[in-house]
Amino acid sequence: MLADRYDELITGFGGASPLTPHQTLQHLFREAEEGQLDREILARFIKLVGIYPLHSCLRLNTGEQALVTQLNPDKLHQPIVAITHQPDGSTYAPPLVINLGCQDTGTPQRAIESVLDTTLPHLQLPPSCAA
């Protein structure tokens, strides 16, 4: 049931506007808080899909844009990302792959600032993020 509900929210089933994977998880969490979903099952589901599911487009605290490429099972809130765009919007070629949960101490510590809404046309998104 939970996977079906996730799919409904992410695809916009029934005429509703589709939500991003991150928005969908927030919505499901609210439903669990209201008693509509089992919290334990939702927690297990989130552990499988991640807080930031694969292919989520992110803005980092450095102003860079990144794409989630792998989940980090030990630190769900710090996935492995491919940083595709510099703060000025120019691209990294090739993308920088960073494990947000295991960064070198001598470099600036990158963190997720926000999840990008890929439906906004004015954002310069990585090609894999653009619809």
Secondary structure, DSSP 4 states (H G I P E B T S, - for coil): -HHHHHHHHHHTGGGPPP--HHHHHHHHHHHHHTTSS-HHHHHHHHHHH-SS-TT-EEEETTS-EEEEEE--TT-TTS-EEEEEE-TTSPEEEEEEEEETTS--TTS----EEEE--TT-TTS---TTT--
